[in-house]
Amino acid sequence: MSKNKAATAADLFEMLEEINDRPRPFEHYTAKDLWTDEHTSERMLSFHLNGEIDVSSRKTGFIDLSAQWIVSEFKVGAQTRIADFGCGPGLYTTRLARTGARVTGIDFSRRSIDHARATAAQEGLAIQYLNQNYLELQTKKRFDLILMIMGDYCALSPSQRKEILAEFRGLLRPGGSVLLDVYSLTAFARREENTSYQVNLLNGFWSPGRYHGFQNTFKYQAEKVVLDKYTIIEAHLTRTVYNWLQYFSPESLEKEFADSGFGIKGLFADVTGRPFDPGGNEFAVVAGMS
Protein backbone atom coordinates (compact mmCIF):
# COMPACT_ATOMS: atom_id res chain seq x y z
CA MET A 1 0.00 0.00 0.00
CA SER A 2 1.39 3.43 -0.94
CA LYS A 3 1.90 6.17 1.64
CA ASN A 4 -0.88 8.28 0.09
CA LYS A 5 -3.37 5.42 0.27
CA ALA A 6 -2.29 4.65 3.84
CA ALA A 7 -2.82 8.29 4.81
CA THR A 8 -6.25 8.29 3.19
CA ALA A 9 -7.21 5.12 5.02
CA ALA A 10 -6.01 6.59 8.32
CA ASP A 11 -8.07 9.75 7.74
CA LEU A 12 -11.14 7.70 6.88
CA PHE A 13 -10.65 5.52 9.96
CA GLU A 14 -10.37 8.62 12.19
CA MET A 15 -13.53 10.10 10.66
CA LEU A 16 -15.47 6.88 11.24
CA GLU A 17 -14.23 6.82 14.83
CA GLU A 18 -15.58 10.35 15.33
CA ILE A 19 -18.89 9.47 13.68
CA ASN A 20 -19.36 6.52 16.03
CA ASP A 21 -18.10 8.28 19.14
CA ARG A 22 -20.53 8.19 22.08
CA PRO A 23 -20.61 11.59 23.83
CA ARG A 24 -21.56 12.15 27.44
CA PRO A 25 -25.28 12.82 27.99
CA PHE A 26 -26.15 16.31 26.75
CA GLU A 27 -22.47 17.05 26.07
CA HIS A 28 -23.35 18.91 22.86
CA TYR A 29 -26.36 21.13 22.13
CA THR A 30 -27.23 21.86 18.49
CA ALA A 31 -30.95 22.66 18.61
CA LYS A 32 -30.38 26.14 17.24
CA ASP A 33 -28.69 24.70 14.13
CA LEU A 34 -31.68 22.45 13.45
CA TRP A 35 -34.36 25.12 13.83
CA THR A 36 -32.58 28.07 12.20
CA ASP A 37 -31.01 26.40 9.14
CA GLU A 38 -32.84 27.56 6.02
CA HIS A 39 -33.32 24.10 4.55
CA THR A 40 -34.12 22.07 7.66
CA SER A 41 -36.45 24.77 9.05
CA GLU A 42 -38.39 24.66 5.78
CA ARG A 43 -38.70 20.89 6.03
CA MET A 44 -39.73 21.12 9.70
CA LEU A 45 -42.43 23.67 8.83
CA SER A 46 -43.81 21.34 6.18
CA PHE A 47 -44.04 18.60 8.84
CA HIS A 48 -45.76 21.01 11.26
CA LEU A 49 -48.38 21.84 8.66
CA ASN A 50 -49.08 18.26 7.59
CA GLY A 51 -52.03 17.41 9.80
CA GLU A 52 -51.90 13.74 8.83
CA ILE A 53 -48.59 12.91 10.55
CA ASP A 54 -47.13 13.05 14.07
CA VAL A 55 -43.86 14.79 13.14
CA SER A 56 -42.89 18.18 14.62
CA SER A 57 -46.56 18.58 15.62
CA ARG A 58 -49.40 16.20 16.40
CA LYS A 59 -52.13 15.39 13.90
CA THR A 60 -54.84 18.01 13.39
CA GLY A 61 -57.52 15.96 15.16
CA PHE A 62 -55.33 15.58 18.24
CA ILE A 63 -54.53 19.30 18.37
CA ASP A 64 -58.23 20.17 18.06
CA LEU A 65 -59.10 17.89 21.00
CA SER A 66 -56.13 19.17 22.98
CA ALA A 67 -57.01 22.83 22.50
CA GLN A 68 -60.63 22.14 23.45
CA TRP A 69 -59.52 20.40 26.65
CA ILE A 70 -57.09 23.19 27.54
CA VAL A 71 -59.84 25.80 27.12
CA SER A 72 -62.16 23.78 29.35
CA GLU A 73 -59.62 22.63 31.95
CA PHE A 74 -58.06 26.06 32.51
CA LYS A 75 -61.22 28.10 31.88
CA VAL A 76 -59.52 30.01 29.08
CA GLY A 77 -61.25 33.25 28.17
CA ALA A 78 -60.75 36.92 27.38
CA GLN A 79 -58.70 37.64 30.51
CA THR A 80 -56.46 34.56 30.30
CA ARG A 81 -52.81 35.20 29.56
CA ILE A 82 -51.06 32.26 27.88
CA ALA A 83 -47.45 31.63 26.81
CA ASP A 84 -46.63 28.81 24.41
CA PHE A 85 -42.95 27.83 24.59
CA GLY A 86 -41.92 26.24 21.30
CA CYS A 87 -45.07 27.43 19.55
CA GLY A 88 -43.95 26.50 16.03
CA PRO A 89 -46.29 27.88 13.34
CA GLY A 90 -48.97 28.71 15.89
CA LEU A 91 -51.15 25.61 15.83
CA TYR A 92 -52.05 26.01 19.53
CA THR A 93 -51.67 29.77 19.85
CA THR A 94 -54.12 30.38 16.99
CA ARG A 95 -56.76 28.09 18.44
CA LEU A 96 -56.42 29.53 21.95
CA ALA A 97 -56.43 33.16 20.76
CA ARG A 98 -59.79 32.55 19.07
CA THR A 99 -61.28 32.43 22.58
CA GLY A 100 -60.10 36.00 23.16
CA ALA A 101 -57.18 34.94 25.36
CA ARG A 102 -54.03 37.07 25.35
CA VAL A 103 -51.49 34.73 23.81
CA THR A 104 -47.71 34.90 23.37
CA GLY A 105 -45.77 32.38 21.30
CA ILE A 106 -42.01 31.85 21.46
CA ASP A 107 -39.98 29.81 18.98
CA PHE A 108 -36.45 29.43 17.58
CA SER A 109 -37.58 29.09 13.97
CA ARG A 110 -38.00 32.36 12.04
CA ARG A 111 -39.79 30.46 9.29
CA SER A 112 -42.37 29.04 11.71
CA ILE A 113 -42.86 32.40 13.44
CA ASP A 114 -43.37 34.13 10.08
CA HIS A 115 -46.07 31.59 9.23
CA ALA A 116 -47.71 32.04 12.62
CA ARG A 117 -47.73 35.84 12.27
CA ALA A 118 -49.26 35.61 8.80
CA THR A 119 -52.01 33.33 10.12
CA ALA A 120 -52.74 35.69 13.01
CA ALA A 121 -52.93 38.66 10.65
CA GLN A 122 -55.25 36.78 8.31
CA GLU A 123 -57.61 35.93 11.16
CA GLY A 124 -57.29 39.28 12.91
CA LEU A 125 -55.84 37.74 16.07
CA ALA A 126 -53.70 39.88 18.38
CA ILE A 127 -51.05 37.25 19.16
CA GLN A 128 -47.54 38.33 20.14
CA TYR A 129 -44.86 36.15 18.57
CA LEU A 130 -41.23 36.20 19.67
CA ASN A 131 -38.57 34.67 17.42
CA GLN A 132 -35.93 33.70 19.97
CA ASN A 133 -34.49 30.99 22.17
CA TYR A 134 -37.04 30.56 24.94
CA LEU A 135 -34.21 29.85 27.38
CA GLU A 136 -33.28 33.51 26.96
CA LEU A 137 -36.76 35.00 27.19
CA GLN A 138 -36.99 38.37 28.91
CA THR A 139 -40.42 39.91 29.34
CA LYS A 140 -42.35 41.86 31.93
CA LYS A 141 -45.49 39.91 31.09
CA ARG A 142 -46.93 37.41 33.53
CA PHE A 143 -49.08 34.45 32.52
CA ASP A 144 -51.93 32.35 33.86
CA LEU A 145 -50.91 29.35 31.76
CA ILE A 146 -47.57 28.26 30.29
CA LEU A 147 -47.49 25.52 27.65
CA MET A 148 -44.59 23.39 26.47
CA ILE A 149 -46.06 20.72 24.21
CA MET A 150 -44.72 17.95 21.95
CA GLY A 151 -41.96 16.81 24.31
CA ASP A 152 -39.89 20.00 24.12
CA TYR A 153 -39.01 19.64 27.80
CA CYS A 154 -37.36 16.28 27.06
CA ALA A 155 -34.91 17.84 24.60
CA LEU A 156 -33.37 20.02 27.32
CA SER A 157 -30.42 19.05 29.49
CA PRO A 158 -30.84 18.84 33.29
CA SER A 159 -29.30 22.29 33.72
CA GLN A 160 -31.49 23.74 30.97
CA ARG A 161 -34.59 22.18 32.53
CA LYS A 162 -33.69 23.73 35.87
CA GLU A 163 -33.23 27.05 34.08
CA ILE A 164 -36.56 26.85 32.27
CA LEU A 165 -38.45 25.94 35.45
CA ALA A 166 -36.90 28.94 37.20
CA GLU A 167 -38.01 31.01 34.22
CA PHE A 168 -41.55 29.63 34.53
CA ARG A 169 -41.65 30.57 38.22
CA GLY A 170 -40.82 34.14 37.34
CA LEU A 171 -43.42 34.29 34.58
CA LEU A 172 -46.42 32.69 36.31
CA ARG A 173 -49.09 34.79 37.92
CA PRO A 174 -50.36 33.65 41.36
CA GLY A 175 -52.42 30.51 40.90
CA GLY A 176 -51.04 29.96 37.40
CA SER A 177 -50.27 26.58 35.84
CA VAL A 178 -47.70 24.90 33.62
CA LEU A 179 -48.84 22.21 31.16
CA LEU A 180 -46.27 20.05 29.41
CA ASP A 181 -45.86 16.54 28.07
CA VAL A 182 -42.89 14.17 28.30
CA TYR A 183 -41.81 10.76 27.04
CA SER A 184 -42.21 7.87 29.47
CA LEU A 185 -39.95 5.05 30.64
CA THR A 186 -42.14 2.71 28.60
CA ALA A 187 -41.05 4.59 25.49
CA PHE A 188 -37.42 4.48 26.69
CA ALA A 189 -37.58 0.69 27.04
CA ARG A 190 -38.71 0.43 23.42
CA ARG A 191 -35.77 2.40 22.04
CA GLU A 192 -32.79 0.43 20.71
CA GLU A 193 -29.26 1.39 19.85
CA ASN A 194 -28.58 1.43 16.13
CA THR A 195 -26.22 2.69 13.44
CA SER A 196 -27.28 3.42 9.86
CA TYR A 197 -25.92 5.06 6.73
CA GLN A 198 -27.72 6.37 3.67
CA VAL A 199 -27.11 8.76 0.80
CA ASN A 200 -29.43 11.76 1.40
CA LEU A 201 -30.50 10.29 4.76
CA LEU A 202 -34.16 10.95 5.66
CA ASN A 203 -35.13 11.74 2.07
CA GLY A 204 -33.03 14.87 1.72
CA PHE A 205 -34.05 16.38 5.05
CA TRP A 206 -30.58 17.68 5.90
CA SER A 207 -29.57 19.47 2.71
CA PRO A 208 -30.97 20.33 -0.74
CA GLY A 209 -27.83 18.87 -2.35
CA ARG A 210 -26.30 15.43 -2.30
CA TYR A 211 -24.87 14.28 1.05
CA HIS A 212 -23.90 11.18 2.98
CA GLY A 213 -25.78 10.75 6.23
CA PHE A 214 -24.94 8.65 9.27
CA GLN A 215 -27.34 8.13 12.17
CA ASN A 216 -26.13 6.74 15.50
CA THR A 217 -28.68 6.03 18.20
CA PHE A 218 -27.11 5.80 21.66
CA LYS A 219 -29.03 4.75 24.76
CA TYR A 220 -27.91 5.81 28.26
CA GLN A 221 -29.50 3.36 30.66
CA ALA A 222 -28.59 5.02 33.96
CA GLU A 223 -29.66 8.50 32.88
CA LYS A 224 -32.75 7.37 30.89
CA VAL A 225 -31.57 9.40 27.90
CA VAL A 226 -31.47 8.59 24.18
CA LEU A 227 -29.35 10.40 21.61
CA ASP A 228 -29.95 10.39 17.87
CA LYS A 229 -26.66 11.67 16.47
CA TYR A 230 -26.66 12.69 12.81
CA THR A 231 -23.42 13.22 10.90
CA ILE A 232 -24.01 14.94 7.57
CA ILE A 233 -21.15 14.90 5.07
CA GLU A 234 -21.43 17.19 2.05
CA ALA A 235 -18.80 17.92 -0.58
CA HIS A 236 -17.37 20.89 1.34
CA LEU A 237 -18.94 20.61 4.78
CA THR A 238 -19.30 18.05 7.57
CA ARG A 239 -21.64 18.75 10.50
CA THR A 240 -23.12 16.85 13.39
CA VAL A 241 -26.58 17.33 14.90
CA TYR A 242 -27.40 15.96 18.35
CA ASN A 243 -31.04 15.18 19.13
CA TRP A 244 -31.30 14.38 22.84
CA LEU A 245 -34.38 13.02 24.59
CA GLN A 246 -34.82 12.59 28.33
CA TYR A 247 -37.40 10.01 29.45
CA PHE A 248 -39.31 10.28 32.72
CA SER A 249 -41.37 8.40 35.26
CA PRO A 250 -44.08 10.40 37.04
CA GLU A 251 -41.95 10.18 40.18
CA SER A 252 -38.76 11.50 38.55
CA LEU A 253 -40.63 14.38 36.93
CA GLU A 254 -42.42 15.21 40.17
CA LYS A 255 -39.07 15.34 42.03
CA GLU A 256 -37.53 17.55 39.36
CA PHE A 257 -40.46 19.95 39.60
CA ALA A 258 -40.44 19.90 43.40
CA ASP A 259 -36.74 20.77 43.44
CA SER A 260 -37.65 23.91 41.49
CA GLY A 261 -40.56 24.89 43.70
CA PHE A 262 -43.44 23.33 41.76
CA GLY A 263 -46.09 20.86 42.77
CA ILE A 264 -47.85 18.46 40.39
CA LYS A 265 -51.58 19.24 40.27
CA GLY A 266 -52.63 16.73 37.63
CA LEU A 267 -51.31 13.74 35.70
CA PHE A 268 -52.76 12.74 32.33
CA ALA A 269 -52.09 10.36 29.44
CA ASP A 270 -51.48 13.32 27.13
CA VAL A 271 -52.46 16.94 26.58
CA THR A 272 -56.01 16.03 25.54
CA GLY A 273 -56.68 15.30 29.23
CA ARG A 274 -57.19 11.55 28.90
CA PRO A 275 -56.69 9.58 32.15
CA PHE A 276 -53.08 8.68 32.91
CA ASP A 277 -51.93 5.41 31.32
CA PRO A 278 -48.96 3.75 33.10
CA GLY A 279 -48.10 1.84 29.92
CA GLY A 280 -48.26 4.81 27.57
CA ASN A 281 -45.34 6.23 25.60
CA GLU A 282 -45.92 9.69 27.01
CA PHE A 283 -47.76 11.52 29.74
CA ALA A 284 -48.69 15.09 30.58
CA VAL A 285 -48.54 17.04 33.81
CA VAL A 286 -50.15 20.17 35.16
CA ALA A 287 -47.98 21.91 37.73
CA GLY A 288 -48.23 24.99 39.88
CA MET A 289 -45.97 26.83 42.27
CA SER A 290 -45.83 25.13 45.66
N, C-alpha and C positions, 0 to 999 in steps of 0.2 A: 504494500500500500504506500502511495506517495505521501510526502509530508503535507501537501495541500489537502489531499483527501482525508488524512488523519486529523488535520485541524478542523475540517468541515464536520467530520463525525463527532469530534469532541465538542464543538459548538452546538451541534444538534442534540447531543446527549445532555449538555448543560441546560439547554432550553426545555427539554422534556422533563428534566428534574424539577425545574422551576414550575412548569405547568402542573405537575403532580404533587407539588409541595403542599402540605397540610398546615395552614396557619393556625395560630392560637385563636380561640373564639373571639370574634369581633375585633381581630387585630387590625383589619383594614375596613374602611368605610367609603364606599363609592356610590352611594345613593344619588348624590348630586349629578354625577356623570350620566347615570341612567335616565334621570328625569329632565335634564337640561340639554342633552344631545339632540340636535335637530332631527336626525333620522329616527332614533329610538323613541323620542317623545311623540313623533308623528304616529309611529306604530302603536304606542301605548294609548294614544287618544282614540285610534280606530278600535282598539279592544274595549275601551271605556264605553264607546258609543254603540257597540254591537250588543244589543239587549238579549241575544240568544246564547251568549257564552258567559261563563264565570271566569273571566280573565280581566285583571285590573279593577273591574267592578262586577257586582253581581248581576244576574239576569234582571230584566225590566220588571217582571212579575214579583220577584223577591223585593226589589227596591220599593215598589208600590206598597206592598204589604208592610215593609219595614217603616216607611214614612208614615203610614196610617197608624201603626202601633205607637210610634214615637209621639205623634200628635196627641193621641189618646192618653198614653201613659204619663206624659209630662205636661198635659193640659196646655199644649202650645197654642198661643193666640197672639193678639196684636201687641201685647206688652212683653212677650217672651223674647229674651235675647239669647241667640244661639251662635256658637262658634263651631265650625266644622274643620278639624285639622286633617289635612290631606284630602281636600274637597274634590280634587280632580276637575272634571268639566261641569261640576255643579249639579250632579244628579240628585243629591239630597238637598242641597241648599235651595235649589229651584222649587222643589216640592214643598219644603217647609216655609219658604217665603210666601207662597201662595196663601197661607193662612193669615198673613199679615205680620208674622214674626219678624223681628229685626235680626237679620242673619249676616254673619261674616264667614267667608271661606278663605282658607289659607292653603297654598300649594306651591311646591317647587317648580312645577312645569308651567312655563309661560304659555305654551301652546294650549294646555288645558284651561288655564285662567282666561285666555283670550276667548276661547269657546264659551266658557261660563258667562263672561261679561256680555258677549253678543246675545246669548239666550236671555239673560236678565233684561237687556235693553229691548229685545223683541217683545217680551211679555210685560214690560213696564214694571219690573220688580226692583226695588231699591236695595239690592244686595251689595255689600262691600266685599270686594275680592282683593286679597293681598298675595302677590307673587313673590314668595320668599320661603326660606327654610323656617318651618314652624318652631324649630328649636331656638331660633333667634327672634321670636316675635316680641315686639315691644308695643304695647297699646295701653291707653288709659281706660279702655272699655272693660266692663265687667259683664259676666254672662250667667244666665240661669241654667244653661245646658251646654256642655262641651261634648262633641262627638269625635271619635277616632275609629272609623269603621273600615272593614276589609283587612284586618290584621296588621294595620300600620304599627301598632304598639310592638308587635313581635319582631319587627325589623330593626328595632333600636337596641343598642347595647345596654347592659345594666346601668352604666353611668348616664347614658342618654335617657333611659327610662326614669331614673331618679330626677334628672333635670326637667323632664317634661311634666312629671307629677308636681314638682315644686312650682312650675309655671302654671299648671292648672289651679293650684291652691291660690295663687295670686290673682287669677282671672275670674274665679267663681264668686258669684254673689252669695250672701248668706242663704243657706237652704238649697243651693244649686247642686246639680248632679253632673257626673261624668258617665257617658255611655261608650263602651268600647268592646270589641270582640277580639278573641285570641284563639290560637290553635292549641289543641288539647294534647295530652300525653298519648291518647289513643292514636291521633294522627302521627305523632312522633314515632310510635312503635311500628307504624306502617311504612315509614321511610326507610330506604336502603341505600347503602353506599354504592356508587357507580361511577364509571368513567366512560365517556363517549367522545367520538370525533366525527365531524361531518363538514363537508364543504357547504358554506352558507348555512351554518347551523341555525335551526329554528326558522327555516324558510326566509332567510334574508333579513331577519329581525335586526341584526347588529350593524349592518352597513348596506348602502345601496349598491356597492360594488362587490366584486368577488372576494371572499375571505375564507380562511380555514378556522373552524371553531372547535374548541375543546370544552367539554363540560365535566367538571369533577364534583361529585356530591360527597361531602364529608359529613359524618354523623358523630356528634360529641355526646357520648352516653351520660357522663357525669353531669354535664351542664344542661342537658336536654336542648341542644342546639343543633341545627342542620345548616350547612353552608352549600349553596350551589355556586361554584366558582367557574366563571366563564373566561377563557382566554381566547381573544379574537386576534388573529394574525392576518393583516392585510399586507399589500406589497410594500408599503413604506411605513407601517405603523403596527405595533403590537400593544394591546391593552388588556387589562384584566378587570373584570367586574365581579364584585362579591355580593351575593344575595343571601343575607343571614336571616334565619328565622328562629326565634325562641319559642319553645312550647311550654305550656303551663298546666298545672293542676289547679283546681279552685283554691286549694290550700296555699300553694306557692304564690298565686296571684294575690290572694287576700293578705298574706304576710308582706308582700312587696308594697301593697297599697297602705297597709297599717304603718309600715316603717316611714312612710311619707305623710302620715297624718290623715289618711282616708279610711273610711269604713265601708264595707260592701253592704249595699242596701237591697240588692236583688241579683239573682243568678238565673240565666236563661240559656236555652239551647242556641239561640242566635239573636240577632237584632230585630227579628219580627216578634219577639216576646214569647216564643214557644217555651213550654216547660223544659227545664234543664234535663239534658240527656247525658248520663255518665259515659255512655259509649260513643258519643258524637265526636266528630273531628274538630269541632270548635265549640266555644261557648261565649256568652256575652255577660258582662257585669254592669250593674249600675252602682256607682260609688258616690259618696258624699264626704265632706270634711267631718272628721270625728272630733 
